[in-house]
Amino acid sequence: MKTLNISVFVGSLRRDSLNRKLATAVAHLAPPDFSFSQVGMDDLPLYNQDDDGHQAASVLRLRKQVKSSDGLLFVTPEYNRSIPGVLKNAIDHGSRPYGQSVWRGKPAGLLGISVGVVGTAVAQQHLRNILAYLDIPTLGQPEAFLHAHEAFFGTDGQFGPASLAFMQGWMGEYVTWVRKHQTGVAS
Ligand code: FNR
């Protein structure tokens, strides 16, 4: 069985990021032919169109990883009612030079967790706009606006009983979505 490689973008660089914890925990719910790798974004320069002809090594690495992946997973906090700059910067790097975007056609899912009750809903709507523009088919349902209440994670970092069933259901839909879009996605 072919392994489906998923590039994971965590929109927080914080050491104890809840979203990183979420990205790590959700990968454990996937079937064995799915492989998840978190993409480093902390070494990317700020996007500058002047550099399109000589992209930094970190940018080339990111672009290569996305190109060879079979799907994408964005796991992001909400910063001031939008997505964090670090994530937008990475997306911009992958979209250029003009006509050479690495994003097109890669099936994606969105997750986000927040200490606030809005649960990253506004950030995810902003992200959906960006992904639609880049021709990234993005799973619509179930939406996952997750609130980091006390029982969300267990002491082992995995999902607690209050969140496990929902996250398993989400992963089931995500897996179906990624499989459905496998028509020569990786290049
Ligand atoms: C936040 N936070 C936040 N939360 C929210 O629900 N809506 C928001 O608009 C914001 N805005 C915001 C801006 C900035 C600059 C920070 C640092 C934080 C709170 C945020 O959800 C919380 O810090 C999360 O824990 C951040 O995610 P990680 O780092 O835990 O993954």
Residues whose N, C-alpha, C, O or C-beta is under 5 A from the ligand:
A	BS01	FNR	S12 R14 D16 S17 L18 N19 R20 P77 E78 Y79 N80 R81 I113 S114 V115 G116 V118 G119 T120
